[in-house]
Structure formats: C-alpha cells, structure tokens
Amino acid sequence: MTVPPITLNDTTTIPQLGFGVFQVPPPETAATVRSAFDAGYRHIDTAQMYRNEAGVGEAIASSGIPRDELYITTKLNNTNHRTDDVRRSFDESRKLLGIEQVDLFLIHWPLPTQYDGDFVSTWKAMSALVTDGSIKSVGVSNFQPAHLDRIIDETGVIPAVNQIEVHPYFTNEAAREASEGYGIKVESWSPIAQGAVLDDPVITEIAAAHDRTASQVTLRWHIERGDIVFPKSMHEERMRENFAIFDFSLTPDEVTAISALDRGEDGRTGPNPDVFDWIPG
C-alpha cells in the first residue's frame, strides 16, 4: 500500500501518513520503530522533548532502508528557544538520530509567555538551518493564528507545516484555516483524541458501513480533509490496522458528519498554546 505524498510550500514532499513516537519509552523506541517500518511506515515523528531520538536513530541504522526512502521529523525542546541553543540542540538531535540532514524541524510550542514573548528570534534561528542544508523543511507546532501572523509578518518566512491538535471532537478550524491561508500544511496530533472518539456512535456507524474499525475511519477522515497524520501505537497489529486506510474512502456526507462532532474548546485534550508555558527542568 502506497502512502500518498503531500507537496509542501517549499516544493519538498512529505508522506501523508506517518508514525508518532510520543510517550514511547526510550528503551522501547528502537523496537517499536522497527515494527512500524515492518508495517510499512516510512515517516517518523519524534521530538527532543520525547527523549527517544536515540532509539529512532538506532531503528534507522538497523533497518536497511535507504535514507532517501525515510522522512524524519523532530522538534525543538521548550528549553532551547534561545538563538544559540537552537543550533546546538539541533546538532545534538542530528547526532542522536544518526542522520546528516533532518527532513523537518519544528518549534514544538510557541511559549508566548516565556522568553519575553520572543518566539520570532527562535523562528529566525530555525529558518537559518535550511539555508546551510542541515534541514530540508522547517515548520512550527501548536501555533495559533496570531502566532503565525507574527512570525510571517516579522520574518517573511512561511512555515512548511503547522502541527496542531486536530480530531473529530476538536477540529481546530481557526488554526487550520489560518495555516491553509498561508499555504501551510496541517499535521494533526492526537488524531483519535487519545481514543475518546472510538466509541462515538456516528463514527462506529460509519465504520460498520465500511466494515472498518473506528480508528481507521477517523484516520481516513483526516486524510480526506488533506491533513498529515501520524498515529502512535506500540502494538504491531494496531500499527498495521492504522496503516490500512488507503483502500477505501468516505463519502462527503460522512466527512461532514464526523466534522460536526466538533465540541470546540471543550473538545481539546492537550494544553492551549496561548497559555502553555511549561519548560522541562
């Protein structure tokens, strides 16, 4: 089964489906990612904050898969927003991952109440890494419309992606629309709302009509809407189930019905980026 590529605004491409390693314990990361490779995934999403980049690197090194067939994303830790820390920490990530070039590097959180509110300097330092060839693409994560407006107005550099919380109970339309207005592709994290949507009667009814699981239907909803998505599972059977979403489609009415489950801010499962200020100790 072939995962469709999405063309980003810098002309590079990214697989629309990937595998996330958020909360995968570091000692189990290499084996988990190897299982994901065996299931067909070639797009891996990690982060400095996850503390498992080394395990991803170990899986890459032992996979035998040509580097140009893999797409690797990592993200800047909240501790590393200072300009000098961006390059230093990126080089550490690249070493842990065991790769010369990272495909996509993201600011993990804007942290507007930290660092004197200066995430623009962080964005400038991130963008500079593209010009020297260390990164193919640079983007952001958890950026609200006002955050996007500010970095673009002050630097003229448009992120390639914005990775935000999106699922049927929190469709996050304001951030999606702001991103799409700039030609920024949306990546959806927490795509099944940490499992909360899997018992929803609307989704289970659609799943039954297609002889699919609720998870497959929910992931297919993301795909139909054009977003990039990377579910996480530590069970190989579930990995394969989540990968098998390209041999069926939803009707426009089914997509609309799932989108109508949106609960607005009440549906959010993660922190609100406008106030999230956690810096790891």
Rosetta blueprint (number, residue, H / E / L):
1 M L
2 T L
3 V L
4 P L
5 P E
6 I E
7 T E
8 L L
9 N L
10 D L
11 T L
12 T L
13 T E
14 I E
15 P E
16 Q L
17 L E
18 G L
19 F E
20 G E
21 V L
22 F L
23 Q L
24 V L
25 P L
26 P H
27 P H
28 E H
29 T H
30 A H
31 A H
32 T H
33 V H
34 R H
35 S H
36 A H
37 F H
38 D H
39 A H
40 G L
41 Y L
42 R L
43 H E
44 I E
45 D E
46 T L
47 A L
48 Q H
49 M H
50 Y H
51 R L
52 N L
53 E H
54 A H
55 G H
56 V H
57 G H
58 E H
59 A H
60 I H
61 A H
62 S H
63 S H
64 G L
65 I L
66 P L
67 R H
68 D H
69 E H
70 L L
71 Y E
72 I E
73 T E
74 T E
75 K E
76 L E
77 N L
78 N H
79 T H
80 N H
81 H L
82 R L
83 T H
84 D H
85 D H
86 V H
87 R H
88 R H
89 S H
90 F H
91 D H
92 E H
93 S H
94 R H
95 K H
96 L H
97 L H
98 G L
99 I L
100 E L
101 Q L
102 V E
103 D E
104 L E
105 F E
106 L E
107 I E
108 H L
109 W L
110 P L
111 L L
112 P L
113 T L
114 Q L
115 Y H
116 D H
117 G H
118 D L
119 F L
120 V H
121 S H
122 T H
123 W H
124 K H
125 A H
126 M H
127 S H
128 A H
129 L H
130 V H
131 T H
132 D L
133 G L
134 S L
135 I E
136 K E
137 S E
138 V E
139 G E
140 V E
141 S E
142 N L
143 F L
144 Q L
145 P H
146 A H
147 H H
148 L H
149 D H
150 R H
151 I H
152 I H
153 D H
154 E H
155 T H
156 G L
157 V L
158 I L
159 P L
160 A L
161 V E
162 N E
163 Q E
164 I E
165 E E
166 V L
167 H E
168 P L
169 Y L
170 F E
171 T L
172 N L
173 E H
174 A H
175 A H
176 R H
177 E H
178 A H
179 S H
180 E H
181 G H
182 Y L
183 G L
184 I L
185 K E
186 V E
187 E E
188 S E
189 W E
190 S L
191 P L
192 I L
193 A H
194 Q H
195 G H
196 A H
197 V H
198 L H
199 D H
200 D L
201 P H
202 V H
203 I H
204 T H
205 E H
206 I H
207 A H
208 A H
209 A H
210 H H
211 D L
212 R L
213 T L
214 A H
215 S H
216 Q H
217 V H
218 T H
219 L H
220 R H
221 W H
222 H H
223 I H
224 E H
225 R L
226 G L
227 D L
228 I E
229 V E
230 F L
231 P L
232 K L
233 S L
234 M L
235 H L
236 E H
237 E H
238 R H
239 M H
240 R H
241 E H
242 N H
243 F H
244 A L
245 I L
246 F L
247 D L
248 F L
249 S L
250 L L
251 T L
252 P H
253 D H
254 E H
255 V H
256 T H
257 A H
258 I H
259 S H
260 A L
261 L L
262 D L
263 R L
264 G H
265 E H
266 D H
267 G H
268 R L
269 T L
270 G L
271 P L
272 N L
273 P L
274 D L
275 V L
276 F L
277 D L
278 W L
279 I L
280 P L
281 G L
